[in-house]
Amino acid sequence: MIRCTPIGAVGAEVDGIDLNMISDDDLENLKALFAEKGLLFFRDQELSPDAHLDFAKKWGPINVNRFFTPVEGYPSIAEVRKEPQQKYNIGGNWHTDHSYDQIPALGSMLYAKELPTLGGDTLFAGCAAAFDTLSEGMKITLRSLRAVHSSRHVFGKSAVIPEDMTDMFGNADRAFQDAEHPVIIEHPLSGRETLYVNPGFTTRFVGWTEKESNSLLAFLYEHISRPEHTYRFQWSKGALAFWDNRATWHLAVNDYPGETRLMHRITIEGEPLEP
Ligand code: SIN
C-alpha cells in the first residue's frame, strides 16, 4: 500500500511501492499525487534501464534530449555524470528543464546509479508556493507579463561550456529555440497559478530589454529560492526523483570534488501551456 510523506512547499516522499510492479490503482494515486505535489521521491528502487523507461512511459511519450549524452544502448535515457577529475557538474545552477521549448517537457525522472560518499544532493523549489506568497499587487503585474526563454546561451555554439564538460553535451547547432510563455501559467495538472521564469533559460520579458528585465527577474529568482519554498533531497543509491518542470526548479549541488556521481534521466513530453 502506497504511503506518502508530504514535504513543505514542494514534493512528497512515497514508499510502499516497487516501481517495477505498479497496479492500476497505484498509478492513479501516483498521478493524483504528482499533480498536487509536482515532485515525488521514491527510495530503494531496483530499476533496469528498461524498467525505468517502462515507468516513465506511463506518464506519456519520452522526450529525447537533443543536447545530453545518452546512456549506451539507450538513446532516450540521458546520462548525468560527473567524474572525479571534473570541476563542473550538470545542472549546478537553479533552472527548470526545457522552458526554451514552446511545448516544454512535463518533467524528468532522475535515478541514482552511483553516488559520492557525501554530498551531491539536489535542491528543489516550488514555483506555485512561491507565487502564493507574493503580494496581490505583484501578482496582478506578473499576470500581464510574458517572458522569452532560450537554449542558445546554454547549449548553443556561443555557449561557454567548461572544457571538462564538452563531451557531455552535443548538437550545439540544434540550440536555436526561443520560446515565449506567460510569466504566470495555469499549471496543466494542478490548475494552480505558478511562476514560470528561471535563471537557466529565461532571458527577458516580452517587450522589455534584457537590462530592463534583469532587476524584476532577480527579485523573482531570490523570492522563489527562499528556503521556505525549497527542499534539499539527499540521495541514496536506487532513489528516484520525479519532478514537474512546470511546477518546480532544481539545482544539483556540486560539493563532492574527486568523486563520481552518475544518474540516469528520462524526460517525458509535456503539453502546451496556453490554449
Ligand atoms: C539536472 O539538472 O537534470 C541534474 C540534476 C541532478 O543531477 O541532481
Residues whose N, C-alpha, C, O or C-beta is under 5 A from the ligand:
A	BS01	SIN	V80 I90 G91 D121 T122 A252
